[in-house]
């Protein structure tokens, strides 16, 4: 049984399966606003125009975490300019409990 959906959370689209955990950009509040754009159940495909109105989606916030460190290095040739900075992006881990 193949059942998956395409969700839109904060302007980014994610393909999710039931029972799967996904990493999204930090949400800040615990209320998750997700729009379902596509739903596939076996051979039946439902496409939203632009979103599916009669869709039940249950998401649960598992935890907030930091990603891998990203290093940014700026360099200009022949001018002795070198600048090294970095940051760790913040994510929210969501659990897809139910898709219908």
LINGI-V84429 format. One record per residue. N is the residue number from 1. RES is the residue in three letters. PHI is phi in degrees with one decimal (NA if undefined). D_FIRST is the distance of its C-alpha to the first C-alpha in Angstrom with 2 decimals. Layout:
N&RES&PHI&D_FIRST + N&RES&PHI&D_FIRST
//
This chain:
1&UNK&NA&0.00 + 2&UNK&-98.4&3.79 + 3&UNK&-141.7&6.36 + 4&UNK&-146.6&9.87 + 5&UNK&-142.0&13.42 + 6&UNK&-112.0&16.84 + 7&UNK&-110.7&19.56 + 8&UNK&-120.4&23.30 + 9&UNK&-126.1&25.35 + 10&UNK&52.2&29.09 + 11&UNK&84.1&28.89 + 12&UNK&-115.8&26.29 + 13&UNK&-98.7&22.76 + 14&UNK&-132.5&19.86 + 15&UNK&-93.7&16.23 + 16&UNK&-127.6&14.44 + 17&UNK&-112.9&11.26 + 18&UNK&-67.3&11.27 + 19&UNK&84.1&13.75 + 20&UNK&-94.8&15.22 + 21&UNK&-103.0&18.98 + 22&UNK&-127.7&20.65 + 23&UNK&-102.3&24.35 + 24&UNK&-124.2&26.03 + 25&UNK&-60.1&29.74 + 26&UNK&-53.4&31.71 + 27&UNK&-89.4&31.31 + 28&UNK&87.2&34.48 + 29&UNK&-94.3&33.79 + 30&UNK&-84.4&31.05 + 31&UNK&-81.5&29.88 + 32&UNK&-100.5&26.96 + 33&UNK&-101.2&27.02 + 34&UNK&-126.9&23.73 + 35&UNK&-105.0&23.05 + 36&UNK&-92.6&19.60 + 37&UNK&-95.7&20.05 + 38&UNK&-150.1&16.64 + 39&UNK&-135.3&13.33 + 40&UNK&-121.9&10.25 + 41&UNK&-126.0&7.49 + 42&UNK&53.5&5.79 + 43&UNK&-101.6&9.45 + 44&UNK&-93.2&11.32 + 45&UNK&-117.4&13.36 + 46&UNK&-115.9&15.96 + 47&UNK&-113.6&18.86 + 48&UNK&-83.8&21.59 + 49&UNK&-130.1&25.24 + 50&UNK&-86.7&25.78 + 51&UNK&-126.0&23.51 + 52&UNK&-80.7&21.16 + 53&UNK&-79.6&23.39 + 54&UNK&-93.0&21.21 + 55&UNK&-128.7&18.68 + 56&UNK&-106.2&18.38 + 57&UNK&-133.5&18.06 + 58&UNK&-116.8&19.25 + 59&UNK&-116.3&20.74 + 60&UNK&-130.3&23.07 + 61&UNK&-77.3&25.84 + 62&UNK&-86.3&25.89 + 63&UNK&-167.6&29.07 + 64&UNK&-105.9&31.20 + 65&UNK&-147.1&32.10 + 66&UNK&-101.7&34.02 + 67&UNK&-88.6&32.79 + 68&UNK&-67.2&34.61 + 69&UNK&-69.8&38.21 + 70&UNK&-109.9&38.84 + 71&UNK&-100.3&42.36 + 72&UNK&-116.9&44.19 + 73&UNK&-125.7&47.39 + 74&UNK&-101.8&49.83 + 75&UNK&-150.3&52.59 + 76&UNK&-124.5&55.43 + 77&UNK&-68.7&57.45 + 78&UNK&62.7&61.21 + 79&UNK&-130.3&61.38 + 80&UNK&59.3&60.49 + 81&UNK&-103.2&57.60 + 82&UNK&-140.3&54.69 + 83&UNK&-140.2&52.38 + 84&UNK&-115.3&49.49 + 85&UNK&-134.9&47.15 + 86&UNK&-165.8&43.64 + 87&UNK&-158.0&41.13 + 88&UNK&-118.3&37.93 + 89&UNK&-67.7&35.36 + 90&UNK&-102.9&34.00 + 91&UNK&-125.9&30.31 + 92&UNK&-117.8&28.34 + 93&UNK&-94.0&25.25 + 94&UNK&-113.7&22.60 + 95&UNK&-107.7&19.72 + 96&UNK&-87.1&16.79 + 97&UNK&-82.9&16.44 + 98&UNK&-149.6&14.52 + 99&UNK&-124.1&13.15 + 100&UNK&-159.3&13.47
//
